[in-house]
Amino acid sequence: MMEMYNTQKLVNLLIEKNWHISCAESCTGGMLAANIVDIPNASKVFDASFVTYAEPIMDGLRILGCKCGNSLVVVLKCCRVVCKH
């Protein structure tokens, strides 16, 4: 589970930069989103969360250029692609 302090820092940074965040999760079962929405004022920056194990839905993410995976390199590449859309 993500430490509350780090999550608070993330939410504060998003608010400060006027950035928003959304999540697409699979094996984490929504834990990332749950940790974020536990923080006061997260609703100012948290837009959406998707939790799916279904291949057809994950294929929809791949259409955006994301390759679902659990390595940090893959996750960061996916983030860059989604931010462009």
C-alpha positions as CSV (number, residue, x, y, z in Angstrom):
1,M,0.0,0.0,0.0
2,M,1.3,3.5,-0.9
3,E,2.4,5.5,2.1
4,M,0.0,8.3,3.0
5,Y,2.8,10.9,3.0
6,N,3.8,10.1,-0.6
7,T,0.2,10.2,-1.7
8,Q,-0.4,13.5,0.0
9,K,2.7,14.9,-1.7
10,L,1.4,13.6,-5.1
11,V,-2.0,15.2,-4.6
12,N,-0.5,18.5,-3.4
13,L,1.8,18.6,-6.5
14,L,-1.1,17.9,-8.9
15,I,-3.1,20.7,-7.3
16,E,-0.1,23.1,-7.4
17,K,0.6,22.4,-11.1
18,N,-3.1,22.3,-12.0
19,W,-2.6,18.8,-13.4
20,H,-5.1,15.9,-13.3
21,I,-4.7,12.2,-12.9
22,S,-6.6,9.1,-14.0
23,C,-5.7,5.4,-13.5
24,A,-6.0,2.2,-15.4
25,E,-5.3,-0.7,-13.2
26,S,-5.6,-4.5,-13.4
27,C,-3.9,-6.7,-10.9
28,T,-3.8,-3.9,-8.3
29,G,-7.6,-4.0,-8.2
30,G,-7.9,-0.2,-7.8
31,M,-5.5,0.2,-4.9
32,L,-3.8,3.1,-6.5
33,A,-7.0,5.0,-7.0
34,A,-8.2,4.1,-3.5
35,N,-5.1,5.6,-2.0
36,I,-5.4,8.8,-4.0
37,V,-9.1,9.4,-3.2
38,D,-8.4,8.9,0.6
39,I,-6.5,12.2,0.5
40,P,-8.4,15.4,1.2
41,N,-8.9,17.6,-1.9
42,A,-8.1,14.7,-4.3
43,S,-11.3,15.4,-6.1
44,K,-9.8,18.6,-7.4
45,V,-7.3,16.5,-9.5
46,F,-8.6,12.9,-9.7
47,D,-10.7,12.4,-12.9
48,A,-11.3,8.7,-13.4
49,S,-10.2,5.1,-12.6
50,F,-10.6,2.0,-14.6
51,V,-10.0,-1.5,-13.2
52,T,-10.2,-4.3,-15.7
53,Y,-9.0,-7.9,-16.2
54,A,-10.9,-8.2,-19.4
55,E,-8.7,-8.5,-22.5
56,P,-11.0,-6.7,-24.8
57,I,-10.9,-3.6,-22.5
58,M,-7.2,-3.8,-22.1
59,D,-7.0,-4.0,-25.9
60,G,-8.8,-0.7,-26.0
61,L,-5.9,0.8,-23.9
62,R,-3.4,-0.8,-26.4
63,I,-5.1,1.1,-29.2
64,L,-3.8,4.3,-27.5
65,G,-0.4,2.8,-27.8
66,C,-0.1,1.4,-24.2
67,K,1.3,-2.0,-23.6
68,C,-0.1,-3.1,-20.3
69,G,2.6,-4.4,-18.0
70,N,4.1,-4.1,-14.7
71,S,7.6,-2.8,-15.4
72,L,8.2,0.8,-14.6
73,V,9.6,1.5,-18.1
74,V,6.3,0.2,-19.7
75,V,4.2,2.1,-17.3
76,L,6.0,5.4,-17.9
77,K,5.8,4.9,-21.7
78,C,2.1,4.3,-21.4
79,C,1.7,7.4,-19.3
80,R,3.5,9.5,-22.0
81,V,1.2,8.1,-24.7
82,V,-2.0,8.6,-22.8
83,C,-1.0,12.2,-21.9
84,K,-0.7,13.0,-25.6
85,H,-4.3,12.0,-26.2
